[in-house]
Amino acid sequence: MHSLSRNLRTNQQRGGHAKAKYGRCGPPLRIGAAVVEFAVVAPLLFMLTLGMMEVSRMVMVKQLLINASREGARLAVLPGTTSDEVLALVSHELTTYSVNGVNVQIQPSSLASAAAGTPVTVSLDVAAASVSWIPKPLFSFNQTLAASTTMRKESL
């Protein structure tokens, strides 16, 4: 009975709870626990990081398309502007930020013959997978990013 009470007192002095087994040098034998926890959490964090990068890039490209279509429409409504000048401006705006492969449509196709007050539309679209920073995009694989701006043709 005497040794039992001594063991109980020793256990209470150590904290009163069952503790992990101690090795010869003293630290608990939980060597592989951190590795297992990291192996479980790391893929989730990696996928979350890649997803945030991909969504951020798509939002950025969408805003670039909107801005380029607006700048193209502003140029297209000016008297004496040609479709080639609008295409050059839009291409320059987008290639500055590494957005390539954009389909540009201008309506009406002949800006010189458009009467004053005619709506002029500049539409842009690009496949999201072609502008992704991720080699094989997961979420935006079949998506198309598009922007369109319409303004009235100005006169002299």
BELFEN-V72642 format. One record per backbone hydrogen bond with DSSP energy under -0.5 kcal/mol. NH is the residue of the N-H (numbers start at 0). CO is the residue of the C=O. If there is no record, write none. Layout:
nh = {NH,NH}
co = {CO,CO}
//
This chain:
nh = {4,5,6,7,8,9,10,11,12,13,14,15,22,28,29,32,33,35,36,37,38,39,40,41,44,45,46,47,48,49,50,51,52,53,54,55,56,57,58,59,60,61,62,63,64,65,66,67,68,69,70,71,72,73,74,75,76,77,80,85,86,87,88,89,90,91,92,93,94,95,96,97,98,99,102,103,104,106,110,113,116,117,119,120,121,122,122,123,124,125,127,129,130,130,131,136,142,144,146,148,150,152,153}
co = {0,1,2,3,4,5,6,7,8,9,11,10,26,20,27,29,29,31,32,33,34,35,36,37,40,41,42,43,44,45,46,47,48,49,50,51,52,53,54,55,56,57,58,59,60,61,62,63,64,65,66,67,68,69,70,71,72,74,77,81,82,83,84,85,86,87,88,89,90,91,93,94,93,97,124,101,122,120,108,110,152,114,150,106,148,104,120,146,102,144,142,126,126,127,127,133,139,125,123,121,119,117,76}
//
